[in-house]
Structure formats: C-alpha cells, structure tokens
Amino acid sequence: MSKKKSKIKRPKAITPKGFRDYFDEDVVKRQALIESICEIYELYGFEILESSAVETVGALGKFLPDVDRPNQGIFSWQDEENEWLALRYDLTAPLARVYAQHRNDLPLPYKRYSFGPVWRIMSVVTKPPFNSHLASHRLRRGVGFEPLADSGPSP
C-alpha cells in the first residue's frame, strides 16, 4: 500500500464577504474630502479626536442592538479575562467613553470631531451589505449650545 500525499489546500485570495479594498483613486478622493471637512470643523473651533477602534461592550452598553447577546450585530469577542470587547459600530459610544474617562482634563466647552472606520454586521441594510464604512461625527460637550451653521469661525 502506498501512502498518498495529501494536497495542502491553500486559502483563496478573496476579500471577506461584506468588506472591500480601496485603491489609489478612491483613497485620494476620500482623503481630499476629509481634509476639506477638517478645515471647516477647525474654523469653528473643533479639535480632532481619534478614539480606539476597540471598546468594551460595557462602554457600548445601551447602544447595542441586543445587550443580552453582545455578539449579535457587532464584531465582538471575549478576551483572556472573559470581558466582552467589540469593534466600534459608530463614533458616539467611543465619545461618551472618552468624555467620561477624561472629563476632568477636558476644556469646556469640549468641541471635537472624528473620522474613522466603524464595523457592523450588515445583512440587509445596505446594498451591497458592507460590514465596514467610514463614519464622521462632531459634538460639543459643555455649557450652552452652538449650532454649527449659525455661528462664524472662531477668532
């Protein structure tokens, strides 16, 4: 009896379902758009914030689609200490966590904006259903209210 060598099955070089690659022209256009938007935010006194792409599920809390099943609808996993972690699915929950964590050190009013990828398990919401997309968010925390459209640039 002869032994047959089992053929090693190589993984297919494909983008995972729901994700896509961005090439030069799209990246350059998107970056130019983001830079233009950033200039306008900064004219109005907003500062950029880059928060972690990974949050504790506890920080996402009430914003989850199903709090009792934190692995439903978002990309989540348990770490070595059995704490649930997740990729951020929007930019609001990370802001709430950043503000709560650093509120004593932040100026008031705290005006910030951010851009970044967010991840959701999408099946029927978008066509095609992409699990990752770029999000933008601006917020002002503090006393009073300043609509972006009703006031001029900061001096």
Backbone torsions as a table, in degrees:
resi	resn	phi	psi	omega
1	MET	NA	130.9	179.8
2	SER	-101.2	143.6	178.2
3	LYS	-84.7	130.4	175.4
4	LYS	-90.4	133.1	175.7
5	LYS	-74.3	126.9	177.1
6	SER	-78.2	133.7	-178.5
7	LYS	-76.7	130.3	179.1
8	ILE	-75.2	124.1	179.0
9	LYS	-83.4	119.2	-180.0
10	ARG	-86.1	144.7	177.9
11	PRO	-66.4	148.0	176.8
12	LYS	-76.0	140.9	178.1
13	ALA	-86.9	80.7	-179.8
14	ILE	-133.0	151.5	174.9
15	THR	-74.5	134.6	179.3
16	PRO	-57.7	149.0	179.7
17	LYS	-55.8	132.3	178.5
18	GLY	90.2	-2.5	179.4
19	PHE	-121.1	165.3	178.5
20	ARG	-151.0	161.5	176.8
21	ASP	-98.9	146.3	178.0
22	TYR	-113.7	128.9	-178.4
23	PHE	-103.6	173.3	-170.2
24	ASP	-39.8	-58.1	-173.9
25	GLU	-60.0	-45.6	179.8
26	ASP	-65.9	-40.6	-179.5
27	VAL	-65.4	-44.2	-179.0
28	VAL	-63.0	-45.2	179.4
29	LYS	-62.8	-45.4	-179.3
30	ARG	-63.2	-42.9	-179.6
31	GLN	-63.8	-39.9	178.0
32	ALA	-63.6	-41.4	177.7
33	LEU	-62.8	-45.6	179.7
34	ILE	-61.9	-42.8	179.1
35	GLU	-61.7	-40.3	177.5
36	SER	-63.6	-44.1	179.6
37	ILE	-64.8	-41.7	179.1
38	CYS	-59.9	-41.7	178.6
39	GLU	-58.5	-41.3	180.0
40	ILE	-68.2	-46.7	177.1
41	TYR	-55.1	-44.4	-177.0
42	GLU	-68.1	-30.6	174.3
43	LEU	-60.4	-30.4	-179.4
44	TYR	-94.9	12.4	173.7
45	GLY	86.4	10.0	177.6
46	PHE	-82.2	145.1	176.2
47	GLU	-112.4	149.8	-178.6
48	ILE	-78.7	144.3	175.3
49	LEU	-130.2	129.9	174.1
50	GLU	-115.6	109.6	-178.6
51	SER	-99.5	167.2	-178.7
52	SER	-61.0	142.7	175.6
53	ALA	-76.2	-18.8	180.0
54	VAL	-110.5	131.7	178.0
55	GLU	-127.2	157.5	171.4
56	THR	-73.9	146.8	178.7
57	VAL	-63.0	-29.9	175.9
58	GLY	-61.0	-36.4	177.8
59	ALA	-70.7	-31.2	178.3
60	LEU	-78.0	-33.5	173.3
61	GLY	34.0	-116.0	-172.9
62	LYS	-64.4	-12.4	-179.0
63	PHE	-81.5	-11.8	-178.7
64	LEU	-69.6	147.7	177.6
65	PRO	-63.8	-32.8	-179.2
66	ASP	-145.6	95.7	-174.2
67	VAL	-61.6	-33.8	-178.7
68	ASP	-72.8	-21.7	178.0
69	ARG	-127.2	79.5	-173.0
70	PRO	-65.8	-9.1	178.8
71	ASN	-94.1	7.9	179.5
72	GLN	-97.9	122.5	174.6
73	GLY	87.6	-12.0	177.9
74	ILE	-134.4	163.7	176.9
75	PHE	-87.8	106.0	-175.6
76	SER	-136.2	162.4	-180.0
77	TRP	-159.9	165.7	175.8
78	GLN	-101.9	136.1	178.9
79	ASP	-82.7	-174.2	-176.9
80	GLU	-65.7	-16.4	177.1
81	GLU	-100.5	13.4	179.7
82	ASN	64.2	22.7	174.2
83	GLU	-89.8	136.3	179.3
84	TRP	-77.7	129.6	174.9
85	LEU	-120.8	157.3	-179.5
86	ALA	-151.1	150.5	168.9
87	LEU	-70.4	139.2	-178.8
88	ARG	-61.5	141.5	-179.7
89	TYR	-108.3	-6.8	170.7
90	ASP	-157.6	-175.7	-178.5
91	LEU	-106.6	0.8	-179.2
92	THR	-76.0	-49.6	-179.1
93	ALA	-60.7	-42.7	176.4
94	PRO	-61.8	-36.6	177.0
95	LEU	-62.1	-44.6	-179.9
96	ALA	-59.5	-42.1	179.1
97	ARG	-66.9	-45.4	179.3
98	VAL	-60.6	-45.4	-178.5
99	TYR	-64.5	-44.8	179.4
100	ALA	-63.7	-39.6	-177.5
101	GLN	-72.4	-36.0	-172.8
102	HIS	-117.2	13.4	-171.7
103	ARG	-56.9	-31.8	-179.7
104	ASN	-72.4	-18.5	-178.0
105	ASP	-104.3	-5.5	-176.5
106	LEU	-92.7	144.8	177.2
107	PRO	-72.9	154.8	173.9
108	LEU	-116.1	133.6	-4.7
109	PRO	-72.0	149.9	177.5
110	TYR	-97.9	112.6	-178.1
111	LYS	-115.9	120.2	-178.4
112	ARG	-142.2	159.5	172.7
113	TYR	-136.9	158.4	177.3
114	SER	-151.7	154.2	173.1
115	PHE	-129.7	146.9	174.7
116	GLY	172.2	163.0	178.0
117	PRO	-71.2	146.7	173.2
118	VAL	-130.4	154.4	-175.4
119	TRP	-129.3	131.6	174.6
120	ARG	-139.2	150.8	173.6
121	ILE	-85.2	105.8	-175.5
122	MET	-107.3	135.4	177.0
123	SER	-125.7	-39.9	-177.2
124	VAL	-128.8	-2.3	-173.2
125	VAL	-74.9	-41.5	-177.3
126	THR	-118.8	158.2	176.1
127	LYS	-126.1	116.7	-11.1
128	PRO	-69.0	159.4	-176.1
129	PRO	-76.5	93.8	179.0
130	PHE	-88.9	136.3	-178.9
131	ASN	-87.2	-12.0	-179.3
132	SER	-133.2	136.7	175.3
133	HIS	-151.9	164.9	-179.5
134	LEU	-86.9	133.6	179.5
135	ALA	-120.4	156.3	175.9
136	SER	-131.8	147.9	-178.2
137	HIS	-153.2	140.5	171.6
138	ARG	-133.2	147.2	-178.1
139	LEU	-156.5	149.9	174.0
140	ARG	-124.4	124.8	176.5
141	ARG	-113.0	137.6	177.3
142	GLY	141.1	-162.4	-177.3
143	VAL	-82.3	137.4	176.0
144	GLY	85.3	-176.0	-177.1
145	PHE	-142.0	134.1	179.9
146	GLU	-132.1	97.5	176.8
147	PRO	-64.8	134.9	-177.1
148	LEU	-59.8	-37.7	-174.6
149	ALA	-78.4	-17.2	-173.4
150	ASP	-99.7	-1.3	-179.4
151	SER	-128.4	154.1	-178.8
152	GLY	-82.9	178.7	179.0
153	PRO	-62.0	153.9	177.0
154	SER	-67.1	146.5	179.8
155	PRO	-66.8	NA	NA
